[in-house]
Amino acid sequence: MIKGRPETTLFMIESLDGKISTGDNDLLDVDRDLARICGVKEGLHQYYELEKQTDFYSLNSGKVQVKIGANEKKEDIEKTVVNFVIIDNEPHLNSVGIDNFIKKSNILFLITTNKNHPIFERKNEENVRILYYENKIDFEEVFVRLKQEYSVDRMTIQTGGTLNSVLLRKGLIDHVSIVVAPVLIGGSNTSTLIDGESLHITDDLKHIKVLKLVKCEILKDSYIHIYYDVINDTIIE
């Protein structure tokens, strides 16, 4: 574990075959689609109940948030105690999405390499913090800054498979809390819990992270909740 950074937990819902989406495009989404499937929808609420117990700091990506409707105009947004840490370069969030997050966030941290991101139009908002990187986001530095400059002790990670891979391989994930839905989705191009670049040579085995099981809980309606500690110092013999 990199010293002086938040303790982190990757919290996600996935199918038994590790899919965190129901397909290979933004029209398909686990949260929305599983709620329509008989035999799966009945137990889905358990994931959201566990989500309410996660940390007050929540790391997300703008891409994932837009997929679940972040850019849709909402009038009835209530302020929460959650501090959102959003990674967004393209940008995916527009001015409406930014406004939504400002309204509901205790503090909104926006991390970007895009100097034209709409967040800069709201930089003077009391609860906005911008972490700008000119070329490439240094995630190790981001995590250290969150701890040292903003006193972030614990943070839940809920991003897509590609960003999950980056954070895992940089040793920035300490725990994994997974709700397994009783469904098989399939599809070689459908996002999984950990995507990113494949390993190519035996030296790459150092990027594999061993897990230590802490808890396995059988939920209702054939759902399972599993919790692991991540062993970030991989030993290869």
C-alpha positions as CSV (number, residue, x, y, z in Angstrom):
1,M,0.0,0.0,0.0
2,I,1.3,3.4,-1.0
3,K,1.8,5.4,2.2
4,G,-0.3,8.4,2.9
5,R,-3.3,7.5,0.7
6,P,-6.9,6.5,1.4
7,E,-7.8,2.9,2.2
8,T,-9.9,1.9,-0.8
9,T,-12.6,-0.7,-1.6
10,L,-13.8,-1.7,-5.0
11,F,-17.5,-2.2,-4.7
12,M,-19.5,-3.5,-7.7
13,I,-22.3,-5.7,-8.9
14,E,-21.4,-8.4,-11.5
15,S,-22.9,-11.4,-13.1
16,L,-21.5,-14.9,-12.2
17,D,-19.2,-14.7,-15.3
18,G,-17.8,-11.3,-14.1
19,K,-19.7,-8.9,-16.4
20,I,-20.5,-5.5,-15.0
21,S,-22.6,-4.5,-18.1
22,T,-25.3,-6.4,-20.0
23,G,-23.7,-5.6,-23.4
24,D,-21.1,-3.8,-25.4
25,N,-22.7,-0.4,-25.8
26,D,-24.2,2.4,-23.7
27,L,-27.8,1.3,-24.5
28,L,-27.3,-1.7,-22.1
29,D,-26.7,-1.3,-18.4
30,V,-26.6,-3.7,-15.5
31,D,-28.6,-1.5,-13.1
32,R,-31.3,-0.7,-15.5
33,D,-31.5,-4.1,-17.3
34,L,-31.3,-6.5,-14.4
35,A,-34.3,-4.7,-12.9
36,R,-36.3,-6.0,-15.8
37,I,-35.4,-9.7,-15.7
38,C,-37.5,-12.1,-13.7
39,G,-35.5,-14.2,-11.4
40,V,-32.9,-11.4,-11.0
41,K,-34.9,-8.3,-10.3
42,E,-36.3,-9.6,-7.1
43,G,-33.0,-9.5,-5.2
44,L,-31.4,-6.5,-6.9
45,H,-32.4,-4.2,-4.0
46,Q,-29.8,-5.9,-1.8
47,Y,-27.0,-4.4,-3.8
48,Y,-28.4,-0.9,-3.3
49,E,-28.8,-1.5,0.4
50,L,-25.1,-2.5,0.7
51,E,-24.2,0.5,-1.4
52,K,-25.7,2.8,1.2
53,Q,-23.2,1.4,3.7
54,T,-20.1,2.3,1.6
55,D,-17.7,5.2,2.3
56,F,-18.5,8.9,2.3
57,Y,-16.0,9.3,-0.5
58,S,-17.0,7.7,-3.8
59,L,-14.7,7.4,-6.8
60,N,-16.5,7.2,-10.1
61,S,-15.8,7.9,-13.8
62,G,-17.7,10.5,-15.8
63,K,-18.3,7.9,-18.6
64,V,-20.1,5.5,-16.2
65,Q,-22.1,8.3,-14.6
66,V,-23.4,9.6,-17.9
67,K,-24.4,6.1,-18.9
68,I,-26.7,5.9,-15.9
69,G,-28.2,9.4,-16.5
70,A,-26.0,12.0,-14.9
71,N,-26.5,14.5,-17.7
72,E,-30.3,14.4,-17.5
73,K,-31.8,17.5,-16.0
74,K,-33.2,16.8,-12.6
75,E,-35.2,19.3,-10.5
76,D,-35.6,17.3,-7.2
77,I,-31.9,16.7,-6.3
78,E,-31.2,16.7,-2.6
79,K,-27.9,17.4,-1.0
80,T,-26.2,14.2,0.4
81,V,-23.3,13.5,2.8
82,V,-21.4,11.8,0.0
83,N,-18.3,13.3,-1.5
84,F,-17.9,12.4,-5.2
85,V,-14.5,12.0,-6.8
86,I,-15.1,12.0,-10.6
87,I,-12.5,11.1,-13.2
88,D,-13.6,12.8,-16.5
89,N,-11.3,13.7,-19.4
90,E,-13.3,13.7,-22.6
91,P,-15.5,15.3,-21.1
92,H,-18.5,13.0,-20.6
93,L,-20.2,15.2,-18.1
94,N,-21.8,18.4,-19.6
95,S,-22.9,21.5,-17.7
96,V,-26.2,19.8,-16.6
97,G,-24.3,16.8,-15.2
98,I,-21.9,19.1,-13.4
99,D,-24.8,21.0,-11.9
100,N,-26.4,17.8,-10.8
101,F,-23.3,16.7,-9.0
102,I,-22.7,20.1,-7.4
103,K,-26.3,20.0,-6.0
104,K,-26.0,16.4,-4.5
105,S,-22.4,16.3,-3.5
106,N,-21.1,17.3,-0.1
107,I,-17.9,18.0,-2.0
108,L,-17.3,17.4,-5.7
109,F,-13.8,16.5,-6.7
110,L,-13.3,16.6,-10.5
111,I,-10.1,15.1,-11.9
112,T,-9.4,15.9,-15.5
113,T,-6.7,16.5,-18.2
114,N,-9.2,18.6,-20.2
115,K,-8.6,22.3,-19.7
116,N,-11.9,23.1,-21.4
117,H,-13.9,20.9,-19.1
118,P,-17.2,22.6,-18.0
119,I,-16.2,22.1,-14.4
120,F,-13.9,25.2,-14.8
121,E,-17.0,27.3,-15.3
122,R,-18.1,26.3,-11.8
123,K,-14.7,26.5,-10.1
124,N,-15.8,29.1,-7.7
125,E,-18.5,27.0,-6.2
126,E,-18.0,26.4,-2.5
127,N,-18.0,22.6,-2.7
128,V,-16.0,22.2,-5.9
129,R,-12.4,20.9,-5.9
130,I,-10.6,20.5,-9.3
131,L,-7.5,18.4,-9.7
132,Y,-6.1,19.2,-13.1
133,Y,-3.3,17.3,-14.9
134,E,-1.9,18.6,-18.1
135,N,-1.2,15.4,-20.0
136,K,-2.0,12.2,-18.0
137,I,-3.6,11.7,-14.7
138,D,-1.1,10.5,-12.1
139,F,-3.4,8.3,-10.0
140,E,-0.8,7.6,-7.3
141,E,-0.4,11.3,-6.8
142,V,-4.2,11.9,-6.9
143,F,-4.7,9.4,-4.1
144,V,-2.0,10.9,-2.0
145,R,-3.3,14.4,-2.5
146,L,-6.8,13.3,-1.5
147,K,-5.4,12.0,1.7
148,Q,-2.9,14.7,2.5
149,E,-4.7,17.8,1.3
150,Y,-8.3,16.8,1.9
151,S,-8.1,14.3,4.7
152,V,-9.7,11.5,2.8
153,D,-9.2,8.3,4.9
154,R,-11.4,5.8,3.1
155,M,-12.9,5.7,-0.4
156,T,-15.2,3.4,-2.3
157,I,-14.3,2.8,-6.0
158,Q,-17.1,2.2,-8.5
159,T,-15.7,2.7,-12.0
160,G,-15.6,0.8,-15.2
161,G,-13.5,-2.2,-16.1
162,T,-10.7,-0.3,-17.8
163,L,-10.1,2.2,-14.9
164,N,-10.5,-0.6,-12.4
165,S,-7.6,-2.3,-14.1
166,V,-5.4,0.8,-14.0
167,L,-6.1,1.3,-10.3
168,L,-5.6,-2.4,-9.4
169,R,-2.3,-2.7,-11.2
170,K,-1.0,0.4,-9.6
171,G,-1.7,-1.1,-6.2
172,L,-4.4,1.4,-5.3
173,I,-7.2,-1.1,-4.4
174,D,-7.1,-2.6,-0.9
175,H,-10.4,-4.5,-0.7
176,V,-12.9,-5.9,-3.1
177,S,-16.6,-6.1,-2.2
178,I,-18.7,-7.8,-4.9
179,V,-22.4,-8.6,-5.2
180,V,-22.8,-11.5,-7.5
181,A,-26.1,-11.5,-9.3
182,P,-27.6,-15.0,-10.3
183,V,-27.2,-14.5,-14.0
184,L,-24.8,-15.4,-16.9
185,I,-24.4,-12.6,-19.5
186,G,-21.5,-13.6,-21.7
187,G,-20.0,-11.6,-24.6
188,S,-16.3,-11.2,-25.3
189,N,-16.7,-7.4,-25.7
190,T,-18.8,-6.9,-22.7
191,S,-17.0,-5.2,-19.9
192,T,-15.9,-7.2,-16.9
193,L,-14.8,-6.3,-13.4
194,I,-11.2,-5.9,-14.5
195,D,-10.5,-5.1,-18.2
196,G,-7.6,-3.1,-19.6
197,E,-4.5,-4.4,-21.3
198,S,-4.0,-8.2,-21.2
199,L,-0.8,-9.7,-19.8
200,H,1.6,-10.8,-22.5
201,I,4.8,-12.3,-21.0
202,T,5.7,-14.2,-17.8
203,D,7.2,-11.0,-16.3
204,D,3.7,-9.5,-16.4
205,L,2.5,-12.1,-13.8
206,K,3.6,-9.5,-11.2
207,H,0.5,-7.6,-12.1
208,I,-1.8,-10.4,-10.9
209,K,-3.3,-9.6,-7.5
210,V,-3.9,-12.4,-5.0
211,L,-7.1,-12.1,-2.9
212,K,-7.7,-13.2,0.7
213,L,-11.3,-14.1,1.4
214,V,-12.7,-12.2,4.4
215,K,-16.4,-12.9,4.1
216,C,-18.9,-14.8,1.8
217,E,-22.5,-14.1,2.5
218,I,-25.4,-15.8,0.9
219,L,-28.1,-13.3,0.3
220,K,-31.8,-13.7,-0.7
221,D,-32.9,-14.7,-4.2
222,S,-29.7,-16.5,-5.0
223,Y,-27.5,-13.4,-4.7
224,I,-24.0,-13.7,-3.0
225,H,-21.9,-11.0,-1.4
226,I,-18.1,-11.7,-1.3
227,Y,-15.5,-9.5,0.4
228,Y,-11.7,-9.9,-0.2
229,D,-8.6,-8.2,1.0
230,V,-6.2,-7.5,-1.9
231,I,-2.6,-8.7,-1.5
232,N,-0.8,-5.9,-3.5
233,D,2.7,-7.3,-3.1
234,T,2.6,-10.2,-5.5
235,I,5.4,-12.8,-5.0
236,I,6.4,-14.9,-8.0
237,E,8.6,-18.0,-7.3
